[in-house]
Amino acid sequence: MPIIILLSDSYEKGKEIAKKTADKLDYKYVDRHILGGIAKQYDIPESKLIKALDDMPSLLGMSSKTWHQYLAYIQEGTFKELLDDKVVCYGLAAHLYVLGVSHVMKVRITMDAEKMAKEIAAKEGVSIEKAYKIYKQQIKFRKKWSMNAFNIDETDLSHYDLVINLSQIDDEEAVDMIAEATTYRKFQPMTYSIRCLHDRELASRVRTVLLEKFPEVMVSATNGTVVIQIRALKREKQKKAQIIKELVGNLPGVNYVEVHIINDIFRQAIETFR
């Protein structure tokens, strides 16, 4: 059965539909409750992981390096959950990083602006006019957040396999539509798609290990072969490659490590003119 990753304009409404879908299909439901375990694993406050999902880096707040590290921790923890079959995932931004896996079905729940404004007005105790402005700001922020975090515009509906507008459809009908879509042949797990998911989980684990020392590291994995790309000066190449292999070579699932080092022309230019 496929994995379901759900995103909603309304967080609470989406959570409700995600839970009902998991119950109907007898799936495991995964959401931000896993952040407690991730926080404990990395000895950081759970509130900071939540903040990473909801906010952007700033001069007076979380640094860009720390923000990306926390998102990587969340990504790693989410992949571990998704390796199990029959999962509904919500609230962890997984729709932005679980890509290229055909048995993952990405669902977007939307509402028209009027309905969203009424919901915001009731929740925040503001006028409808103010609520409209808040809604527009939220959409603008989510686009900026997703682009900065994963270079994907999550407001672009073309990124989803199924889009359901609750303006004309009630919650139970939405759940039925999602459940029906899981029977489509396109979303059934195949050997290749399962392998793709395991490859992405391994790449995520490797990247998490390397981020502290190499913040701009890029990692891919294929059947246990891990390809790592970083920037470095020519004189640093051999040393950094050795450090990387020592850090990740013995991780479970890693059979071979290949390090590609790109010449850091910016640092080289700075050193040249010193």
C-alpha positions as CSV (number, residue, x, y, z in Angstrom):
1,M,0.0,0.0,0.0
2,P,1.2,3.5,-0.7
3,I,2.5,6.0,1.8
4,I,0.3,9.1,2.2
5,I,1.8,12.6,2.8
6,L,-0.7,15.2,3.4
7,L,-0.5,19.0,3.5
8,S,-3.4,21.4,4.2
9,D,-4.0,25.2,4.2
10,S,-5.6,24.8,7.6
11,Y,-3.3,22.9,9.9
12,E,-6.0,21.6,12.3
13,K,-8.4,20.6,9.5
14,G,-5.6,18.8,7.7
15,K,-4.6,17.0,10.9
16,E,-8.2,15.9,11.4
17,I,-8.4,14.5,7.9
18,A,-5.0,12.8,8.1
19,K,-6.0,11.0,11.3
20,K,-9.4,9.9,9.9
21,T,-7.6,8.6,6.8
22,A,-5.2,6.6,8.9
23,D,-8.0,5.2,10.9
24,K,-10.1,4.2,7.8
25,L,-7.1,2.5,6.1
26,D,-5.7,1.1,9.3
27,Y,-2.5,3.0,8.7
28,K,0.1,4.3,11.2
29,Y,-0.4,8.0,11.8
30,V,2.9,10.1,11.9
31,D,3.0,13.8,12.8
32,R,4.9,16.1,15.0
33,H,4.7,13.8,18.0
34,I,7.9,12.2,16.7
35,L,9.8,15.4,17.3
36,G,10.1,14.6,21.0
37,G,12.2,11.5,20.2
38,I,14.3,13.4,17.6
39,A,14.9,16.2,20.2
40,K,16.1,13.6,22.8
41,Q,18.3,11.9,20.2
42,Y,20.2,15.1,19.4
43,D,19.8,16.7,22.9
44,I,18.0,19.8,21.8
45,P,14.6,21.3,22.9
46,E,11.6,20.0,21.0
47,S,10.4,23.6,20.7
48,K,13.4,24.4,18.5
49,L,12.4,21.7,16.0
50,I,8.9,23.0,15.9
51,K,10.3,26.5,15.4
52,A,12.4,25.3,12.5
53,L,9.2,23.9,10.8
54,D,7.2,27.1,11.4
55,D,9.8,29.9,11.1
56,M,12.7,31.2,9.0
57,P,16.3,32.0,10.1
58,S,16.8,35.5,11.2
59,L,19.5,37.8,12.6
60,L,18.0,37.8,16.1
61,G,16.7,34.2,16.0
62,M,17.9,30.9,14.6
63,S,20.9,31.0,12.3
64,S,20.7,29.6,8.8
65,K,23.2,26.8,9.7
66,T,21.2,25.7,12.7
67,W,17.9,25.9,10.9
68,H,19.1,23.6,8.2
69,Q,20.6,21.2,10.8
70,Y,17.3,21.0,12.6
71,L,15.4,20.4,9.4
72,A,17.9,17.6,8.5
73,Y,17.2,16.0,11.9
74,I,13.5,16.1,11.2
75,Q,14.0,14.7,7.7
76,E,16.1,11.8,9.1
77,G,13.5,11.0,11.7
78,T,10.6,11.2,9.3
79,F,12.3,8.8,6.8
80,K,12.7,6.3,9.6
81,E,9.0,6.3,10.1
82,L,8.2,6.1,6.4
83,L,10.2,3.0,5.9
84,D,7.3,1.2,7.5
85,D,4.5,0.3,5.1
86,K,1.1,1.9,5.5
87,V,1.8,5.4,6.9
88,V,-0.1,8.7,6.8
89,C,2.4,11.5,7.4
90,Y,1.4,15.1,8.4
91,G,3.0,18.3,9.6
92,L,6.7,17.4,8.9
93,A,7.2,19.0,5.5
94,A,7.8,15.5,4.0
95,H,6.0,16.5,0.8
96,L,9.1,18.6,0.1
97,Y,11.8,16.0,0.5
98,V,10.3,12.6,-0.1
99,L,10.6,13.0,-3.9
100,G,10.9,10.6,-6.7
101,V,9.3,7.7,-4.8
102,S,6.3,6.4,-6.9
103,H,4.5,4.7,-4.0
104,V,4.4,8.0,-2.0
105,M,1.1,9.8,-2.7
106,K,1.2,13.6,-1.9
107,V,-2.2,15.1,-1.1
108,R,-3.0,18.7,-0.8
109,I,-6.1,19.9,1.1
110,T,-7.2,23.4,0.1
111,M,-10.0,25.8,0.9
112,D,-11.1,29.0,-0.9
113,A,-9.9,32.3,0.5
114,E,-13.3,33.1,1.9
115,K,-13.6,29.9,4.0
116,M,-10.0,30.3,5.2
117,A,-10.6,33.9,6.2
118,K,-13.6,32.9,8.2
119,E,-11.6,30.2,10.0
120,I,-8.8,32.6,10.8
121,A,-11.2,35.3,11.9
122,A,-12.9,32.9,14.4
123,K,-9.6,31.6,15.7
124,E,-7.7,34.9,16.0
125,G,-10.7,37.1,16.9
126,V,-10.1,39.5,14.1
127,S,-12.3,41.0,11.3
128,I,-12.8,39.2,8.0
129,E,-10.8,41.9,6.3
130,K,-7.9,41.4,8.7
131,A,-8.2,37.6,8.3
132,Y,-7.9,37.9,4.5
133,K,-4.6,39.8,5.0
134,I,-3.3,37.2,7.4
135,Y,-4.2,34.4,5.0
136,K,-2.4,36.1,2.1
137,Q,0.6,36.6,4.4
138,Q,0.6,32.9,5.3
139,I,0.6,31.8,1.7
140,K,3.4,34.2,0.9
141,F,5.4,33.0,3.9
142,R,4.9,29.3,3.1
143,K,6.2,29.8,-0.4
144,K,9.3,31.6,0.9
145,W,9.8,29.0,3.6
146,S,9.6,26.0,1.3
147,M,11.9,27.7,-1.3
148,N,14.5,28.5,1.3
149,A,14.3,25.1,3.0
150,F,14.1,22.7,-0.1
151,N,14.0,25.0,-3.2
152,I,10.5,23.9,-3.9
153,D,7.4,26.1,-3.9
154,E,4.9,24.1,-1.8
155,T,2.0,26.4,-2.9
156,D,2.4,25.1,-6.5
157,L,-0.4,22.5,-6.8
158,S,1.5,20.7,-9.6
159,H,3.7,19.1,-6.9
160,Y,0.8,17.0,-5.6
161,D,-0.8,13.8,-6.8
162,L,-4.2,14.7,-5.4
163,V,-5.7,18.1,-4.6
164,I,-9.0,18.3,-2.7
165,N,-10.9,21.6,-2.2
166,L,-13.0,21.5,1.0
167,S,-15.1,24.4,-0.2
168,Q,-17.5,21.9,-1.9
169,I,-16.5,18.6,-0.3
170,D,-16.9,17.6,3.4
171,D,-14.2,15.9,5.5
172,E,-15.7,12.4,5.2
173,E,-15.8,12.7,1.4
174,A,-12.2,13.9,1.4
175,V,-11.2,10.9,3.4
176,D,-13.0,8.5,1.0
177,M,-11.3,10.1,-2.0
178,I,-7.9,9.7,-0.5
179,A,-8.6,6.1,0.5
180,E,-9.9,5.3,-3.0
181,A,-6.8,6.9,-4.6
182,T,-4.6,4.4,-2.6
183,T,-5.9,1.6,-4.7
184,Y,-4.6,3.1,-8.0
185,R,-1.9,0.9,-9.6
186,K,0.5,3.9,-9.9
187,F,0.8,4.2,-6.1
188,Q,1.5,0.5,-5.3
189,P,5.0,-0.2,-3.9
190,M,7.3,-1.8,-6.4
191,T,10.8,-3.1,-5.8
192,Y,12.3,0.0,-7.5
193,S,10.2,2.5,-5.5
194,I,11.0,0.8,-2.2
195,R,14.7,0.9,-3.1
196,C,14.4,4.6,-3.9
197,L,12.9,5.3,-0.4
198,H,15.6,3.3,1.3
199,D,18.3,5.2,-0.7
200,R,16.8,8.6,0.4
201,E,16.7,7.4,4.0
202,L,20.3,6.4,3.9
203,A,21.3,9.7,2.2
204,S,19.5,11.6,4.9
205,R,21.3,9.8,7.7
206,V,24.7,10.4,6.1
207,R,24.0,14.1,5.5
208,T,22.9,14.5,9.1
209,V,26.3,13.1,10.3
210,L,28.2,15.5,8.0
211,L,26.3,18.7,8.4
212,E,28.1,19.9,11.5
213,K,31.5,19.9,9.7
214,F,30.3,20.4,6.2
215,P,27.1,22.6,6.2
216,E,26.8,22.7,2.3
217,V,27.3,19.0,1.8
218,M,25.2,17.2,-0.9
219,V,24.5,13.5,-0.5
220,S,22.9,10.8,-2.7
221,A,22.8,7.1,-2.3
222,T,22.2,4.1,-4.6
223,N,22.1,0.5,-3.3
224,G,24.6,1.3,-0.5
225,T,26.9,3.4,-2.6
226,V,27.0,6.9,-1.1
227,V,28.1,9.9,-3.2
228,I,29.1,13.0,-1.3
229,Q,29.8,16.4,-2.8
230,I,31.5,19.3,-0.9
231,R,33.5,22.4,-1.6
232,A,37.1,22.7,-0.6
233,L,40.4,24.3,-1.5
234,K,42.8,22.1,-3.4
235,R,45.1,21.8,-0.5
236,E,42.2,20.5,1.7
237,K,40.9,17.9,-0.7
238,Q,42.7,14.8,0.6
239,K,42.2,15.6,4.3
240,K,38.5,16.4,4.0
241,A,37.8,13.3,1.9
242,Q,39.5,11.2,4.5
243,I,37.5,12.8,7.3
244,I,34.2,12.2,5.4
245,K,35.0,8.5,4.8
246,E,35.9,8.0,8.5
247,L,32.6,9.7,9.6
248,V,30.2,7.8,7.4
249,G,32.0,4.7,6.2
250,N,30.8,2.5,9.0
251,L,27.2,3.7,9.1
252,P,24.6,0.9,8.7
253,G,23.7,0.5,5.0
254,V,26.8,2.2,3.7
255,N,28.8,-0.2,1.4
256,Y,31.0,2.3,-0.4
257,V,31.7,6.1,-0.1
258,E,32.6,8.2,-3.0
259,V,33.7,11.8,-2.3
260,H,33.5,14.5,-5.0
261,I,35.2,17.8,-4.1
262,I,34.5,20.9,-6.0
263,N,37.2,23.6,-6.0
264,D,36.0,26.5,-3.7
265,I,36.8,29.4,-6.0
266,F,35.4,32.0,-3.7
267,R,37.6,31.0,-0.7
268,Q,40.5,30.6,-3.2
269,A,39.9,34.2,-4.5
270,I,39.8,35.6,-0.9
271,E,43.0,33.9,0.0
272,T,44.7,35.1,-3.2
273,F,44.0,38.7,-2.4
274,R,45.0,38.6,1.3
